[in-house]
């Protein structure tokens, strides 16, 4: 009796912990302390469920962290034998590196806790509804009051949603796209996208007013976020969710009633109608204009230069240029002068060359980099990967391929905005496989069971979960900062619970 009461209390703590997550994601509370609090709570929940479990096979779970521990020893040894052109070698810290592994391990402990708590389908869907309503309302209300932070900046927006309809508006995507009071727009967009199929499912299955309000607010907040993940992801989610509804109906030999889909189609149509005025397209146009303008100006300069070189009045200058030694064109002093004179013209953000990877320590890299096309030089993701590749090249250790240069060092340079890629460089091939193996093992088990049952085990919920997990992996690769952040992975665990738990069908 006492044990039952204790179980209920721990289940309640787990439930509350999940629904208060948006608080930790607010800009005011998003820091290392809040991350540590999350980790402590997760480890506490796991410890309780693990120690009270009577299943003797549970001890096999200890094998995974032991393997991680052995890998970490080799990872650390490789980290000690690191050299770069930058003083301090990007300040490796064994403690910070260890905490990173603890953070990456936490979602799997939470999945175990969810499984042992055996929350029913209604509880999980209630959690998702509360989370979506909380996040959406924060974004919508702060947007309407113009106190939201911009999705593409940390500055407050200049105008709210209704300004989008003003054809003469002078505001750009930086002033209009909003992420509420949250720290990262892409993370919040990915969370709402991940929960959208289940919100649609709730609205489709039940005509309850709250379910439809949640769906409308979820879609509206994604519109306001105006990131590529939010804008494009919403359309993709609607398409594959509707497909799953029809597919499962046919699989279970149920009649597909078209009129039941009309309300969802109306929501999607309203969303599509608003697409042309979405600030995201303004961002794409701005970047395209920047590249076109640069190319036009560059072509003009090249044309003028060619005319001058063909002029008889400049013969002496040409001869002078031809006799200039190659060392003067490739010397350190020349490269530094070239970088300082051209980085602004090439639209290269100064933080990259002054702060993240200072050009004075490696002018050759930045000199060669500025020779690239403007479309690459102005692409932040290309810059991020190029810097890390250069650091790996300078260290010149074959073990970096297997054990990485450490997450600590990589973050002290710049965080690559591509999950899997950032872990490849930070942890190496072995580390990359180890930290993500449980995700793919659980997904593989679901696929195997589905095929083994000849698809009879498929339901709307587990089918949506499987597709959403795969889609989330795609989003994390495209936008980054998801699979290495508890702000996303804690929510992500709910998808795996819906995917595998026998009580959720």
N, C-alpha and C positions, 0 to 999 in steps of 0.2 A: 504493500500500500504506500509506504514511504517512498519507495523507488519510483512508483507510478507518478506520485506527486512531483518528485524531483525531475522526472522526464518531462512532464508538462511545463514545469518552470523553465527548463533549458530550451524547450521548443519555443516557448514564448520569447525568450531572450534572442533566439535565432531569428524569429519572425521580426521582432523590433529592430534588431541589428540590420536586417535587410532593408526595411522600409525607411530607415533614417540615413541611408547612404547619400542622398542628395545634399545633406548638410555638409558632409565631408568634402563634397565637390565644389562648394561655393568658394569663391576667390579668397574670402576672409579666413577660411579654415583649411585651404589646400596647402599643406606643408609637410615636412618630414615627421612632425609630431602626430598629425592626424593619421599618416600612413602607419606609424608605429602603433597607434591605438587600434587601428584596424587589424594589424597583424597579431597583436596580443589577444584580441577578442577571438579571432579565428583559431589561434592555437589553443585558447582556453576551451572553445566549443569542441574542437577536434579531440582534445585530451579527455574530455568527459565522455564523449560518445565512444572513443576507442577503448577506454578503460572499463566502461560498463558493458561493452559488447561481449557476449559469451561465445562468439564465433572464433574458433581456434585458428582459422585461416587468416585472421586479421594480422597476424605477425608477419605475413608475407609483405604487408604494406611497408614494413620497416626497411625492406631491401632497397626500395627506390631511393630514399634519402641517404642510405649508406653508399649507394653507387654515386649519387651526387657529391657526397663528401669526398670519396676517392678521386673523382674527377677534379674537384676543387683544389686538391693538393697539387696536382700536376698543372692546373690552370694558374695557381699562385706561383709555382716555381718558374713557369714560363714568363710570368709577369715581372719577376725580379731581374730577368735577363733581357731588359728592354732599353733601347737607346733611340734618341731622336735628335733633331736639330734644335729643339726648343729646351731651354733651361728648365730643369725640374721634371722633364719627361712626362708632363701632364699629370703629375701628382697622384700616383697610384696609392690606394688605401685598401689594405686587406679587410679592415672592418667594414667599410662601405661596400666592398665587393661581396663580402659574406652576407650583408643585409639585403643586397640585391637578390641573391639566391633564395633567401628566406621569403622575400616578397614574391618571387616567381613560383615558389612551392605552395604558397598560401591558398590559391584557388582550388588546388586538388584536395587540400585538407577540408575546404569548405564543401566541396562536392561530396566527400565522404560524410560530413556532418549532416548535410541535407538528406542523404540516402538513409542514414541511421535514424534521423528524426521522423522520416516517413510522413512528411507533410502531404496532405491530400491535394487533389487537383484544384479544388476551390480555393485553398489557402495560397497556392502558387499564383493562380490567376488574380487573386485579390492583391497579392504583393505587387504584381506587375501593374495592375490598375492604379494602385496608390502611387507607385513610383512614377508612372507616366503622367498622372494628373499633377503631381507635385512639381516635376521638372517642367512640364508644359506651362503650367500656370505662372511659374516664376519667369519664364521667358516671355510669355504673352503680356503679363501685367507690367513688367519692367519696360517692355518695348512701348506699350501704349503711354506709359508715363515718361518715356525718354530717359530712363535712368539705367537702361541696360548697357552692358559693355559690348563693344563691337566684336563680331565674329572674327574679323581680320585685324583687330587691334585691341589694346587694353584701355582705350579711351571710350568714354560714353558716346552713344550714338547721337546724331544731331536731329534726327526726325524719326517719327514712328511709321508704322505700317501704311497709314493713309497717305503719306507723302509719296509712296510708290506710284500712286495713280496720277501724280502731277507731271505732265509731259515736259514742263519747263523747269523741273527741279534741277538744282545745281549740285545736289549731293551725290556722292559716289558710293560704291559698295562699302567702303570703309566707314561711311557715316550712317548707313542704313541697315546692313546685316547685323543681327543681334544675337547674343548668346546668353542673355539674362545676366545673372550675377555669378555665373560659373567661370572656372579658370580656363578651360579649353573647349572651344566650339566644336572641334572635330570629335572629341570624345563624347560630348553630350549628343551630338548628331548620331554617332554610331550606336549609342545606347537606345535612343528613341527609334532608330531604324530597326535595331535588333528586336525590340518589343512590339513593333508595329504589326507583324503578322498575328500575334496573339491578341492584340487589341482589336484587329479586324475580325478575328475568329470569335471573340466575345460578342461583338456587335452583330455578327452574322447569325450566331446561334441563339442569342437572346435579344429581344427587342427592348430590353430595359433602357430607360432614358440615360442612366449614368454611363452605360457602355458606349452609347453613341456620342455623348458629350466627350468622353475620353478619346474616342477616335478622332473627332473633329479637332479637339485641342492638340492632340498628338501631331496631326497633319499640319495644322496651322503653325505650331512651334517649329516644325521642320522647314516650313516655308520661310519663317523669320530668320532661322539660322543661316540659310542661303549659302551653305558650303556645297561643294560638289557631292560629297557623301550624302547630304540631306536631300538635295534636289534630285539627283539621278537615282539615289537609293530608294526613295519613296515610290517612284514609278516601277522599279524592278520588284520591290516587295509586293506591291499590289498585283502585279502580273503573276508572280509565282504563287502567291497566296490563293488567288482565284483559281489557278490551275490545280492546286492541291485539293481545293474544295470539290471541283468537278471530278478529278481523278479518283479520290477516295469514294465519292458517291458511286461512280461507275464500278470501282473495285468491289464495293459492298452491294452492288446490284440495286442501288437506290435510284429513284427517278430524279433527274436533274430538273428542278423547277426554276425557269429563267427569271420569273418575277421576284424571286428571293434575292437575286443578285443586283437588281436595279438600284437599291439604295447605295450599295458600295460603288457601283458604276457612277452614280451621281456625284459622290464624294471625289472620285478620281477625276471626273470631268471638270469639276470646279477647281481642282488642283491644277490641271493642265491649262485651264483658262488663265490662271494667274502666272504661269511660267514666263511669258514674254516680258513681264515687268520685274522679274526676280533679279535682285542685285548681283547674283552670281554671274549673270551674262554680261553685266557691266564690267566685272573683273576680267572676264575673258577678253572682252573688247579692248580694255585698257592695255592688257599685255600684248595683244595683237598689234594695236596701234603703236606701242612703244617699239616693237621689233621692226615694223614697217617704216616708222620715222627714222630709226637709226640706219636702216639699210638704204633709204633714200639719201640721207645726209652723207653716208659713207660713199655711196655711188657718185655723188656730186663731187666729193673731195677727190676721189680717184680720178674722175674725169678731168678735173682742173689740173691735177698733178700731171696727168699724161700730156695735156696741152702744154704745160710749162716745160716738160722735158723735151717736147718736140720743137719748142721755140728756139730760134738761133740765139736769142738773147740770154739763154740759160745754159749754153754749152759748157762754160767754165764751171758752173755749179755741178753739172752732171759729172764732169771729169773729177771734180773734187770728191763727190760721193763715191765714185768708183774706186778711187785710190784710198779711201778710208779703210783702215785695217779691220779684219773680222773680229779681233779681240776687243776693239772699241764698241762693236755692236753686241757683243755677248758678255762683256765684263760685268761684274757685280754692280758697279756704279751706274752703268748704263741701264741695266735691268731695273734697278730701284727707281731711277729717274723716270723710266718708261711706265712703271706701275703707278707711280704717284701722279703722272700726267694723264693716264688713260683710264683708270679704274672707274672714275665717275662717268666718263663718256660711254663706257661699256655697260653702265647701269649695274655695276657690281657693288653690293651693299658694303659699306666701309667696315662694318663689324667683322666680316669674314677675314679681311686682310689686316686689321689692326688688333682685333681681340681674339678670335677663335684660333686662327693659324697665322700669326704675325709674319708679314712678308719680308721683314728685315732679316729673319733667320733663314728663310728659304725663298729668296727672290727668284731663283730659277723656276720654281714651280709656278708662282703667280705670273711671271713673265710669259711662260708657255701657255698658261691657262687663258690669259687675256688675248691670245691669238685665236681662240675658239670663236665660233659663230655666236652672235648676240643672243640667239635663242637658247644657247647652252649657258652662256655666262650669266644670263639673267634668271636662270632656272635654279632655285634654291636647292632642290633635291639633287641635281647634278653636281652642284658645288659641294654639298655635304659629303656625298660619296667620293668625289674626287679628292677632297682633303684627307679622308680616312685612308683611301688607297695609297696616297702619297706617304702617309705616316707608316703604313705597313711596308711599303717599298723601302723606306729609309731604314727601318728596323732590320729588314732583310733576314727574317728567321723563318725557316720552313715550318716550325712548330706553330706559328701564328695561324696557319691554315686549320690546324686541329684544335688548338686551345684558345685562340683569339688574343686580342691585345688588352682585354678586360673591359667591362662595362664602365668602370670608373674613369679610365683614360678616355674612352670614346665620348662619354658625356662631358668631360672637361675640354674636349675639342668641339664637337657639336653632335647633337643627337640626330642620327639619320631618320628621316620621316618615312621609313618603310620597315614594318615589322618583318621578321625573318632575315632581312638583309642586315639590320642593325645587330641582331643576335649572332649572325654569321661572323661579322667582324669583331664583335665583342667577346664571343664565347668560342668561336671556331666551330668546325663541323660537329665535333663530338658534343660540345655544350649545346649547340642548336638542337641536335636530336634529343638529348636528354631532357631539356627543359620543356619541350613541346610534345614529347612522346605520349604522355598520358592523354592529352587531348585527342590525338589521332588514334590511339588504342581504343578509347571509348567510342569514337566515331566508327571505327572498323568493326567493333562488336555489334553496334546497331545495324550496320549494313549487312553483316554476316547473318544476324538473326532474321532480318527482313527477307533476305534471299532464301534462307533455310526454311522459313515458313511459307515460301512462295508468295510473299507480300501480304499474307493474311494477318500478320502482326502489326501492319501499318494502320495508324489512326491519323486523324487530322493533326493532332497535337505533336505526335512524335515525328510525323513527316515534315511539318513546319519547322520543328526544332532542328532536324537534320539539315534541311536546306539552309536555314538561317545560320547555323554554325559554319557551313561551308562559305556562305556569303560573307559572314563576319571575318573569316580568314582572308577573303579577297579584299575587304575594306581595310583590314589591318595592314595588308601589304601595300595598298595604294596610298593610304593616308598616314599610317604609322602611329606610334604612341598609344597603342591599345593593349596589346598582349603583354606589355611590360608595365602596365599601370593597373593598380587595384581599383581605380575609379571605373575601369571597364570590366576587368576580369571577375570581380565580385558579382556583377550583374550577369556575366557570361555563364557563370555556374548554373543559373536557373535553366538555361537552355539544355545543359547536359542532364539535369535532373528530369526535365520533361522528356528528354530523349530516351532515358534508360530505365527510370524507376517503374517498377511493376504496378505501383499503386496509381500511376497517372496514365490512364488509358481511356 
